[in-house]
Amino acid sequence: MDNIFQQGEIFKDDINKTIYLTPNEPLVYDTNKWEYKHLPAIAQFKKDILEQAKLHQQQNSLHLAFVFPENTLLSKKWLNLLESYGFELGIMELYGIEASDFPQSNNMEIAIEFVSAQSIEDYIQIYKAYALPYGEAYANESIQILRNSYLRDNKERLIAYKAQQPVGILDLIISDNTVEIDGFGVLPEYQRQGIGTVMQSYVARYAGRKPMILVADGEDTAKDMYIKQGYQFLSFKYQILKEQFNYSDEYK
């Protein structure tokens, strides 16, 4: 997953891990986490939990988050430990497809355009629907960051309209070798109408000869759609999250 774009400020990077610590967005899980390059010993992991908790407490981050090395399975001992500490276990799966192999789909009722100053609030309307389940404070913080940075960050953003109503969004991260799809969502009431496929078809035409890649939640049914569309599974990573923690001796 080295080609996947990662937001956030790098606080420390060594041979064992990368620490992301982003004080101006403390509630965003993905920009405040530790990503391991090698699976640590359990004793070291327990120390890392305490250290992360200390760093997060200093910047008012309320969560703990870790990502384990690519294609590394966790033993039963690890799984039992994580459960005892109250972590939620998730799996990120990387998929890819050559843009020329993506099945083209057009629908005259669906208009797709790049987000501009005139359409950013339409984009935010959909974005907020996906951010609110993580809490109103998180949604408000991330929306404010989005408003302040969308014109100068390294993402392109697309929005889909049906009957002039905003119905879907996705982000594009363009590199020399790939086009990454991120932040992809269609409002629930407009799903299963082929809108997501039309949006990806637009991306495929835009990508040209570059392959398209995306990360899917391993437990999300959306990955089944990607497989049917021709995406190939490439790799996986386990990630863990604890949304609320108390900085105490409970992990020692």
Secondary structure per residue as TSV (DSSP state, phi and psi in degrees):
chain	resnum	aa	ss	phi	psi
A	1	M	-	360.0	22.1
A	2	D	T	-64.1	-22.8
A	3	N	T	-82.4	-6.5
A	4	I	S	-78.0	132.5
A	5	F	-	-68.7	137.9
A	6	Q	-	-126.0	119.1
A	7	Q	-	-79.9	167.2
A	8	G	S	106.5	164.0
A	9	E	-	-94.9	133.2
A	10	I	E	-83.1	116.6
A	11	F	E	-85.2	-36.9
A	12	K	E	-156.1	140.5
A	13	D	E	-140.3	116.0
A	14	D	-	-134.1	-168.8
A	15	I	S	-70.8	-16.1
A	16	N	S	-102.5	-30.0
A	17	K	E	-162.6	162.8
A	18	T	E	-119.4	129.2
A	19	I	E	-105.1	120.8
A	20	Y	E	-100.4	124.7
A	21	L	-	-140.7	113.5
A	22	T	-	-125.5	90.3
A	23	P	T	-60.6	-28.3
A	24	N	T	-81.2	-3.1
A	25	E	S	-142.8	65.8
A	26	P	T	-65.4	-22.2
A	27	L	T	-90.2	-4.4
A	28	V	-	-84.6	114.9
A	29	Y	G	-60.0	-44.5
A	30	D	G	-71.9	-18.1
A	31	T	G	-103.9	5.2
A	32	N	S	-137.8	87.7
A	33	K	E	-160.9	168.9
A	34	W	E	-113.2	133.1
A	35	E	E	-117.9	115.4
A	36	Y	E	-80.4	140.6
A	37	K	S	-93.8	-24.1
A	38	H	S	-138.4	146.4
A	39	L	-	-66.6	121.8
A	40	P	-	-77.6	162.2
A	41	A	-	-66.4	150.9
A	42	I	H	-60.2	-38.4
A	43	A	H	-61.0	-40.3
A	44	Q	H	-68.2	-38.9
A	45	F	H	-60.6	-40.4
A	46	K	H	-62.1	-38.7
A	47	K	H	-67.2	-38.1
A	48	D	H	-64.6	-36.1
A	49	I	H	-59.5	-46.9
A	50	L	H	-64.0	-40.3
A	51	E	H	-67.2	-43.1
A	52	Q	H	-63.5	-42.2
A	53	A	H	-58.1	-41.1
A	54	K	H	-64.3	-47.5
A	55	L	H	-63.4	-41.3
A	56	H	H	-68.8	-39.0
A	57	Q	H	-61.3	-37.1
A	58	Q	H	-64.8	-25.7
A	59	Q	T	-113.9	14.8
A	60	N	T	66.2	28.6
A	61	S	-	-80.9	134.9
A	62	L	-	-97.8	-3.6
A	63	H	-	-117.1	170.0
A	64	L	E	-124.1	138.1
A	65	A	E	-149.4	134.2
A	66	F	E	-137.9	148.4
A	67	V	E	-123.3	133.3
A	68	F	-	-94.5	163.2
A	69	P	-	-60.2	154.1
A	70	E	T	-61.0	136.1
A	71	N	T	57.7	33.1
A	72	T	-	-111.0	115.8
A	73	L	-	-78.6	148.2
A	74	L	-	-100.9	134.6
A	75	S	-	-72.5	168.4
A	76	K	H	-59.7	-36.8
A	77	K	H	-61.6	-43.6
A	78	W	H	-63.4	-46.6
A	79	L	H	-62.1	-41.3
A	80	N	H	-64.0	-39.9
A	81	L	H	-63.0	-47.7
A	82	L	H	-62.6	-39.0
A	83	E	H	-65.3	-40.7
A	84	S	H	-65.7	-27.1
A	85	Y	T	-88.1	-3.6
A	86	G	T	82.3	21.5
A	87	F	-	-81.4	144.7
A	88	E	E	-89.7	130.7
A	89	L	E	-100.7	129.5
A	90	G	E	-131.3	168.1
A	91	I	E	-134.5	129.7
A	92	M	E	-99.8	131.6
A	93	E	E	-120.1	131.9
A	94	L	E	-95.7	130.0
A	95	Y	E	-125.0	152.4
A	96	G	E	-147.6	156.5
A	97	I	E	-153.8	143.7
A	98	E	E	-67.5	134.1
A	99	A	G	-56.4	-36.5
A	100	S	G	-69.7	-17.7
A	101	D	G	-91.9	-9.0
A	102	F	S	-72.1	131.7
A	103	P	-	-67.3	120.0
A	104	Q	-	-72.8	139.8
A	105	S	-	-142.6	127.4
A	106	N	-	-124.0	147.2
A	107	N	-	-147.0	114.6
A	108	M	T	-63.7	-17.4
A	109	E	T	-81.1	-13.1
A	110	I	E	-107.0	122.2
A	111	A	E	-107.5	131.8
A	112	I	E	-121.9	134.9
A	113	E	E	-147.5	158.4
A	114	F	E	-74.3	142.7
A	115	V	-	-69.1	137.1
A	116	S	-	-130.9	-178.2
A	117	A	T	-60.4	-27.4
A	118	Q	T	-79.2	-21.3
A	119	S	T	-117.9	2.9
A	120	I	H	-61.8	-35.0
A	121	E	H	-70.0	-31.0
A	122	D	H	-65.4	-41.7
A	123	Y	H	-60.5	-46.7
A	124	I	H	-63.1	-34.0
A	125	Q	H	-57.4	-42.8
A	126	I	H	-77.4	-42.5
A	127	Y	H	-55.2	-42.3
A	128	K	H	-62.5	-35.8
A	129	A	H	-61.2	-32.0
A	130	Y	H	-88.7	-20.9
A	131	A	H	-85.4	-31.4
A	132	L	G	-59.3	-34.3
A	133	P	G	-58.6	-18.9
A	134	Y	G	-90.0	3.1
A	135	G	-	112.4	146.7
A	136	E	H	-65.7	-36.5
A	137	A	H	-63.3	-44.1
A	138	Y	H	-61.6	-46.3
A	139	A	H	-59.6	-47.0
A	140	N	H	-64.0	-41.7
A	141	E	H	-64.1	-47.1
A	142	S	H	-69.8	-32.4
A	143	I	H	-68.3	-40.0
A	144	Q	H	-63.6	-41.6
A	145	I	H	-62.5	-42.0
A	146	L	H	-61.3	-46.6
A	147	R	H	-59.9	-36.6
A	148	N	H	-80.1	-21.3
A	149	S	H	-120.8	-9.3
A	150	Y	T	-63.7	-25.6
A	151	L	T	-81.5	-15.7
A	152	R	T	-125.6	-0.9
A	153	D	S	-81.1	-178.9
A	154	N	S	-99.6	32.0
A	155	K	-	-116.4	146.4
A	156	E	E	-101.4	146.0
A	157	R	E	-126.4	137.1
A	158	L	E	-114.2	149.0
A	159	I	E	-134.2	139.3
A	160	A	E	-109.3	138.6
A	161	Y	E	-120.0	143.7
A	162	K	E	-130.2	124.4
A	163	A	T	51.9	40.5
A	164	Q	T	67.7	11.7
A	165	Q	E	-103.8	132.2
A	166	P	E	-67.2	127.7
A	167	V	E	-127.0	-18.5
A	168	G	E	-157.2	153.3
A	169	I	E	-139.7	156.3
A	170	L	E	-157.8	156.3
A	171	D	E	-109.3	148.9
A	172	L	E	-121.5	132.6
A	173	I	E	-116.7	113.6
A	174	I	E	-97.4	123.7
A	175	S	-	-119.0	-178.7
A	176	D	S	-65.0	-27.8
A	177	N	S	-115.1	-19.5
A	178	T	-	-142.6	164.8
A	179	V	E	-120.2	114.1
A	180	E	E	-96.4	131.1
A	181	I	E	-94.9	129.4
A	182	D	E	-141.9	162.4
A	183	G	E	56.0	38.9
A	184	F	E	-89.7	123.6
A	185	G	E	-158.7	141.9
A	186	V	E	-120.0	133.9
A	187	L	-	-54.2	140.1
A	188	P	G	-51.6	-39.8
A	189	E	G	-71.2	-10.1
A	190	Y	G	-112.8	4.7
A	191	Q	T	-74.3	162.6
A	192	R	T	62.5	28.5
A	193	Q	S	-118.2	9.7
A	194	G	S	81.2	7.0
A	195	I	H	-66.5	-42.5
A	196	G	H	-61.5	-38.0
A	197	T	H	-67.2	-39.7
A	198	V	H	-62.0	-41.7
A	199	M	H	-63.5	-43.4
A	200	Q	H	-68.2	-32.4
A	201	S	H	-61.9	-40.2
A	202	Y	H	-61.2	-44.2
A	203	V	H	-62.7	-41.5
A	204	A	H	-60.8	-41.2
A	205	R	H	-66.7	-38.3
A	206	Y	H	-68.8	-36.4
A	207	A	H	-69.4	-29.6
A	208	G	T	67.2	-115.4
A	209	R	T	-93.4	-1.5
A	210	K	S	-83.8	140.4
A	211	P	E	-69.3	150.6
A	212	M	E	-98.0	135.0
A	213	I	E	-130.0	155.6
A	214	L	E	-157.4	157.1
A	215	V	E	-107.7	128.5
A	216	A	E	-116.8	149.1
A	217	D	E	-68.6	123.9
A	218	G	T	-61.5	-18.4
A	219	E	T	-104.6	5.5
A	220	D	S	-94.4	137.8
A	221	T	T	-67.8	-14.8
A	222	A	H	-59.2	-30.3
A	223	K	H	-64.5	-28.9
A	224	D	H	-64.3	-37.1
A	225	M	H	-64.0	-43.1
A	226	Y	H	-61.9	-41.2
A	227	I	H	-63.4	-42.0
A	228	K	H	-63.9	-30.2
A	229	Q	T	-78.4	-8.6
A	230	G	T	109.7	1.0
A	231	Y	-	-64.6	146.6
A	232	Q	E	-108.7	136.9
A	233	F	E	-68.8	133.1
A	234	L	E	-114.3	-43.5
A	235	S	E	-169.0	176.6
A	236	F	E	-145.4	160.7
A	237	K	E	-142.5	139.1
A	238	Y	E	-83.6	143.8
A	239	Q	E	-135.7	149.8
A	240	I	E	-129.9	150.5
A	241	L	E	-144.8	138.6
A	242	K	E	-125.5	112.9
A	243	E	S	-70.3	-29.3
A	244	Q	S	-134.9	137.0
A	245	F	-	-139.6	156.2
A	246	N	-	-112.8	124.5
A	247	Y	-	-74.3	102.9
A	248	S	S	-151.0	-168.4
A	249	D	S	-90.3	11.7
A	250	E	T	-64.4	-20.5
A	251	Y	T	-94.9	-5.3
A	252	K	-	-75.1	360.0
